[in-house]
Amino acid sequence: MTEQNPSSENSAAETHPRSIRSFVLRQGHMTAAQQRAIDTLWPDFGVDYQAAPLDLNACFGRDSDKVLEIGFGMGVATVEIAKRLPQKDFLAIDVHGPGVGNLLKLMEEENVNNIRVMRHDAVEVVENMLADGSLGGIHIFFPDPWHKKRHNKRRLVQAPFIAKLLPKLKTGGYIHLATDWEEYAVQMLDVLRGFEQLQNTAADYAPTPAYRPETKFEARGKRLGHGVWDVVFVKK
Ligand SMILES: C[S@@+](CC[C@H](N)C(=O)[O-])C[C@H]1O[C@@H](n2cnc3c(N)ncnc32)[C@H](O)[C@@H]1O
């Protein structure tokens, strides 16, 4: 929680080049209200990237169950979930500046304090900032489907990344994925089934847990006639 301005393009995407990323950095339009939310709330709720372990209990000021959310978009579902589960704390990561501003703005409007926000590549945060066994849950909702065959390699939910993610989860912790892209849903199920330390909570796709509200992407998918699939596995 230092002075770095998250609205600048000072992103690790440039400083730590990696060949294949799960996102494309878009400039995006930042509204005045989103920018104001960053200017005023980042010192309290923003977490700057550092290539060193983060003390999550210190970060939230309490010893609680921690949930990591990767790719929160505009943060609408994030805030709703944090309200529904006030006893848990949420580390929410995205690379998209206006979304960061929007999430902070919603937190203020809804008086939600159990979220900390990062603007960075979540892959690097997982690699460098999270201690093993530090998470009670992981949420990845409607990750970019990268539906063209030649772009499939950019998908976040692939075995090498999940292999990096799983040690961060404590025993009994869960990973919850959701998508409206059927072929990605199949991939999600396949990838998670490939880890013997994970147990599916359902025969295949899970009923949507009560804490997850419908997101903008989900509503759009449903309008287009897509289904929505939730995948929830627990660490043995
Ligand atoms: C399709 S949007 C879904 C947003 C939100 N979960 C929802 O359901 O509305 C995917 C989001 O993931 C973010 N994202 C993709 N790869 C990421 C990464 N490696 N680290 C952080 N955020 C990422 C994108 O910037 C984008 O906001």
The ligand as an SDF file (V2000), in Angstrom:
LIG
                    3D

 27 29  0  0  0  0  0  0  0  0999 V2000
  -14.0440  -11.5740  -19.5320 C   0  0  0  0  0  0  0  0  0  0  0  0
  -13.5550  -10.5840  -18.1900 S   0  0  0  0  0  0  0  0  0  0  0  0
  -14.6000  -11.1630  -16.8610 C   0  0  0  0  0  0  0  0  0  0  0  0
  -14.7140  -10.1970  -15.7230 C   0  0  0  0  0  0  0  0  0  0  0  0
  -15.5730  -10.6250  -14.5220 C   0  0  0  0  0  0  0  0  0  0  0  0
  -15.0300  -11.7860  -13.8480 N   0  0  0  0  0  0  0  0  0  0  0  0
  -17.0040  -10.8390  -14.9000 C   0  0  0  0  0  0  0  0  0  0  0  0
  -17.4710  -11.9720  -14.8350 O   0  0  0  0  0  0  0  0  0  0  0  0
  -17.6640   -9.8740  -15.2790 O   0  0  0  0  0  0  0  0  0  0  0  0
  -11.9650  -11.2470  -17.7830 C   0  0  0  0  0  0  0  0  0  0  0  0
  -11.1330  -10.3170  -16.9350 C   0  0  0  0  0  0  0  0  0  0  0  0
   -9.9270  -10.9780  -16.5610 O   0  0  0  0  0  0  0  0  0  0  0  0
   -8.8700  -10.0520  -16.5760 C   0  0  0  0  0  0  0  0  0  0  0  0
   -7.6190  -10.8040  -16.6950 N   0  0  0  0  0  0  0  0  0  0  0  0
   -7.2600  -11.6420  -17.6920 C   0  0  0  0  0  0  0  0  0  0  0  0
   -6.0490  -12.1680  -17.4590 N   0  0  0  0  0  0  0  0  0  0  0  0
   -5.6330  -11.6490  -16.2570 C   0  0  0  0  0  0  0  0  0  0  0  0
   -4.4480  -11.8060  -15.4890 C   0  0  0  0  0  0  0  0  0  0  0  0
   -3.4630  -12.6150  -15.8880 N   0  0  0  0  0  0  0  0  0  0  0  0
   -4.3500  -11.1160  -14.3510 N   0  0  0  0  0  0  0  0  0  0  0  0
   -5.3390  -10.2950  -13.9340 C   0  0  0  0  0  0  0  0  0  0  0  0
   -6.4850  -10.1230  -14.6170 N   0  0  0  0  0  0  0  0  0  0  0  0
   -6.6300  -10.7870  -15.7710 C   0  0  0  0  0  0  0  0  0  0  0  0
   -9.1940   -9.1410  -17.7500 C   0  0  0  0  0  0  0  0  0  0  0  0
   -8.5590   -7.8880  -17.6410 O   0  0  0  0  0  0  0  0  0  0  0  0
  -10.7090   -9.0370  -17.6420 C   0  0  0  0  0  0  0  0  0  0  0  0
  -11.0960   -7.9230  -16.8610 O   0  0  0  0  0  0  0  0  0  0  0  0
  1  2  1  0
  2  3  1  0
  2 10  1  0
  3  4  1  0
  4  5  1  0
  5  6  1  0
  5  7  1  0
  7  8  2  0
  7  9  1  0
 10 11  1  0
 11 12  1  0
 11 26  1  0
 12 13  1  0
 13 14  1  0
 13 24  1  0
 14 15  1  0
 14 23  1  0
 15 16  2  0
 16 17  1  0
 17 18  1  0
 17 23  2  0
 18 19  1  0
 18 20  2  0
 20 21  1  0
 21 22  2  0
 22 23  1  0
 24 25  1  0
 24 26  1  0
 26 27  1  0
M  CHG  2   2   1   9  -1
M  END
$$$$
